[in-house]
Amino acid sequence: MNVLHVAETKARFEPKPRRKRRRRATRRRRTARPHSRRVPQRPHPRLGWYAGLAVMAAIEIIEWPLAIMMMLGHEIAHRAHNRALRDFAEGVEAGA
């Protein structure tokens, strides 16, 4: 009886074989996961211009207020140019 009891307890405490998990066929949203793979973003298209102005202001070729005004003016001009091109393209589409 003692041998049978030992065999029963061994069987009770032995690890069960692990079942293999099936992968789901549906896609999951990967943006909600903290370790999701991110698409590298392109740097700002005028980053070199801003960096050049910052370097020139740092080594005192130009003054800081002038560098800031040049950065703001360049950004405003670029945005206005894009808006003007968009308006022109819409006019061409409407006329065609």
Beta strands, then each sheet from edge to edge (+ up, - down):
end
